[in-house]
């Protein structure tokens, strides 16, 4: 998964820099964007809710898991 695919699942998305976005957090009743999204050069997607939702809750609300946002880490672990 890449950040653009993740962004399609969110509302209130706005870009605030190269490879950086804000969106409404799906884990709580968000009236203004509080979810920060960033794609790193190595393909990881970093998400942070500034209202305090933990990442696990955000992933669950999106129907995703850790493998979706940290693909290389899981491929390396499975290869071992």
Secondary structure, 3 states (H helix, E strand, C coil): CCHHHHHCCCEEEEEEECCEEEEECCCCCCCCCCEEEEECCCCCEEEEECCCCCHHHHHHHHCCCHHHHCHHHHHHHHHC
